[in-house]
Amino acid sequence: MAENLEPTPVDETSNRINTPFNRRNFLKYTGLTMAATAIVLTGCDDDDDDTTPMAEGSVNLGTGDVGILNYAYALEQLEAAFYTQVVANAAFSTAFPSALERSILTDIRNHEVAHREFFKAAIPAASRIPDLTPDFSAVNFSSRASVLATAKTFEDLGVAAYNGAGKLFTDTGNGLTYLTLAGKIVSVEARHAAEIRDLISNGDFAKGDSGIIAGRQIVDTNGLDVALMPLEVLQRAQPFIKQTIVATGLPTQ
């Protein structure tokens, strides 16, 4: 039975992404220790505070490693908001009559909330982007097909985003680096992506299809997963976020 980590439902009025989360459960579900958080905190520069909105409705991710962390945080906010709304929706049991499927989606919700809270705790407040507002107007939360299709988009995109962003980190400190932390999270995202694909069609966990990039396999002939750079990822994620995400300070290669 999946543990409920979201004690309050999504605020349908404001539809904000950020929701309450139990810190003890966060550590339990991610397996990331506060030592890992301390490393991220040490590497972030509080002076890099150019992540405040550039203009009304715009959010600037910033530059350098902090910018990459904000990029990941933005994506985790989006995923956490989506699965929170899936589970909180009044039609959840109708759209997903299978208790097993509901348990799977609730577990994924818990993981994504944990990821969101990890980045929120790790990035200094002066450098951290604000809470984003999702736009799920194109999603029919009463439809199993619509929910799973959107979930597939988000999970495939999340995996590709971490795969592409890993090489952009410049941190070279000892111990757990940003790349190591990203690797721990992307492996969970890949498990989600495979599970969602199997829910859509059993056995399709790594099947090639149009996916997030038309004509490309999710896993190529070399056994490698798709990798996308931040601007490519944000182009695909932007329709689901009301604010305009500005990533001009992030590396492009």
N, C-alpha and C positions, 0 to 999 in steps of 0.2 A: 504494500500500500504506500503510495507516494505521500511524503510528508508535506503538509501545507505550510509554505513559508511566507505566504502573503495573507496576513490576517484581515486585511481590508480589501474590498473590491476596488476595481478601477474607478476613479472619479469620472463619471460619464459627462459631467458638466464641463470640466476643464480638459479632460482626457490627457492629463499630464503623464509623462513617462515615469517619473520618479515615484516609487511607492515604498511603504515601510518594509523593513527587512530585519530579521533577527541575526545579529552578528555571529552568535554562536553557531547557528545553522549555516551561515555563509562559509565559515571555516570548515565545517563538517562536509559540505558539498563540494567545495573546490579543492580541498586538500592543500591549499596554499597557506603557509604559516605567516605570522606577523613578521618573521625575519625577512621574508620575501618582500613584504610591503615596505619594510625599512630600507631595503636596498633601492627600491624605486624612489622612495622619498629622498634618499641621499643623492641620487643622480639627477633629480629635478631641480631646476633653478627657479626660485621664487620670483626672480626678476623678470622671467619670461611671462609677462602678464598681458600679452597682446591677444588674448583669447576672448576678450569681452566683445559683445556685438559691435561690428563695424558700423552698422546702420540698423534702423528698425527692421527686424525680421531677418537679420544676417548674423551668423556666428562664425568667427574666425578661429580655426583650430590652432593657430600659432606656428612655431617653427621648431626645427630640431627634434630631439627625442621626445620632448614634451608634446610637440605637435602630433607625433605619431601615436603617443599614448592617448591624446584627446581624440584622435581619429578612431582608435579602437573603442574608446569610451562611448563615442557617438553611436557606433554600430551596436554595441552591447545595450545601450539605452533603447535603441529601436527594437532589437530582438526581445528584450525583457518586456517592453510595453506590448508587443504583439502577443506573446504567449500568455501574459497576464490577462489580456482581454479575451483571448480564446477560452481560458479556464474559467474566467468570471462571467462569461456570457450566459444568459439565461437558457440559451439553446444548446449549451455544451453537451448535455446528456442526450439530446435529440439528434444532434449532428454526429455524435460519437457514442452510439449505444453500447459499444464494447467497453467494458470496465478496463480491460487491458490497454486499449488505445487511450482512454482518458488518463490512466496512470502514466503512460509513456509521455503524453503531452504535459502533464503536470510536473513530471521529473525534469523535462526539458525546460519548462518555465522556471523551476527552481535553480537549475544550472545557470540560465541566462541572467537571472536576478543576482546570483552570486558573482558572476563575471562583472556585471554592472557595478555592484557595490565594491568589488575589489579595486576597479579603476577609480571609483569615486574616492575611496580611502587613500589610494596611492598617489594621486596627483594633487600637489599643493593647491589650496583653494584659490590663490592668486593667479594660478596658471590654468585652472580647470575650466572647461566650457560649462555653461549653465545647463539646466535641464532642458531638453528638447521637447517639442510637441509633435507627436506623430500624426500622420494623416492616413488613416486606414479606410477612407471613404470608398476605395475600390474593392475592399474585401467584404465578402458576405460571410459573417461569422456564424450564420445559421447553416451554412453549406460545408459539408465535409470536404468536397472537392476544392472549394475556394480557399479554405483554411490550409489544406495540405499543399496546394499549389503555391500559396504565398510563403508557407514555411519552407518549402523546397528552395524558393528564390532566396530567402534570407540565409538559410544554412549554407547553400552553395556559395553565395556571395561572401559570407563570413569566412569560410575556409579559404577562398581565393584571396580575400583581403589580407589575412594573416600571412599566407604564403608569399604574397607580394611585398608586404611591409617589412618582413623579417630582415632583409638585407639593408634596409634603410637606417636601422639603429646604429648609432656611433658609440654607444657605451662600451667601454672595454674594461670595466672594473672586474675585480676578482669575484668569485662565487657566482650566485645566480645573476645573470644579466637579463636585460630586457628581452633578448632573443630567447633565452631559456624559458622565461615566463610566458612569452607569446606561444612558444612551442607546446607548453602544457595546456594552454587554452585551445589552440587550434586542433589539438588531438581530440578534445571533447566536442568541438564544433563538427569535426569530421564524423564522429559517432552519431551526432544528431542528424547530419545530412544523410547518412546511410540509413538510419532508422526511418526518417521521413520518406525517403524513396521507397523503402520496403512497404511502408503503410500504403503508399499510392499503388504500388504494384510489386508483389512479393518477388524477391530475387533481383530487383533493379537497383540494389544499393550502390553500384558503381557503373551503371549503364550509361553509355554515351547517348546524348540527345541534344536538342537545341539549347536547353539549360540557360545559363547566364550569358553564354557567348554562342551565337548561332554557328552551327557547324563544327564546334569543338567538342571533343570528348571530355568528360569530367576527369577521367584518368586516361592519360595518353598511352601510346604504344611503348613508352619507356617506363610505364608504371608510375608516372608522376602526376600529381594533381594540378589543377588549374591554379595559376597565380596571376593576380591582377594588381596594377599599381593604384594608389589612392584615388587619383582623378577618375579612373575607369570605374572603380567601385562606387564612388560617390555619385557619379552620373546615374547609376542604376538604383542607388538608395534614395536619391533626392526626392522622387515622387512620393515617398512615404514619410517625408519630414516637412513640416510647415515652414520652418526657418530655412533660409538659404545657407548652406554650408560652404564656407570659403576656405579653400585649402591651398592657396597660392604660395604659402610659406613652406609647404612640404616638399621634400625631394621628389624628383620626377623619374629618377632612374638609379 
